[in-house]
């Protein structure tokens, strides 16, 4: 009987001890809560004057700026209702930022290649040629009217056909030989070695087939100037 009573007393003492520990913990927690509440109250007391001053300053600024609080409220409501779309836009901006970061090395390589190519073109003189061409274009714009340009546009096909015919090998050969002959005659005249041919000398040169052929071509050219499509018929013979 005494043993049972001792066991109960031991159990009861253990429960009392645990209850005392729990009460001590609760008391300690209550002390902490009270200290935190007191600290919060002190902080609130310290901040209230600052908050009051700040609100007064903000109100004064809003009054000076003539901003309607109703407008601010509507703006806040619109921002709140558009929060999902704004979040989507931020996600897209983040994706674009990542894409730009990935593309920057490629852009840098492309810029290096473009810079090298532009330097090569500059070394070859393309830019200098373009500048000179710009000067020529400026001269054209300065010295020709709009009517002149319109007339040029109307005859551009004829001009191109003429240039194409002028660049034919036989025409270029004739022009080259003519230019050489004129240059030689100019040098002879400048040197004073050119002699005036006599009538007999000119008649003697008429026996040369090349001279007669050249004379015929010259006459044909003169005939074409006086009337397009008309030529002196070849009489034959040498």
Buried (B, 14 or more C-beta within 10 A) or exposed (E): EEEEEEEEEEEEEEEEEEEEEEEEEEEEEEEEEEEEEEEEEEEEEEEEEEEEEEEEEEEEEEEEEEEEEEEEEEEEEEEEEEEEEEEEEEEEEEEEEEEEEEEEEEEEEEEEEEEEEEEEEEEEEEEEEEEEEEEEEEEEEEEEEEEEEEEEEEEEEEEEEEEEEEEEEEEEEEEEEEEEEEEEEEEEEEEEEEEEEEEEEEEEEEEEEEEBEBEBEEEBEEBEEEEEEEEBEEEEEE
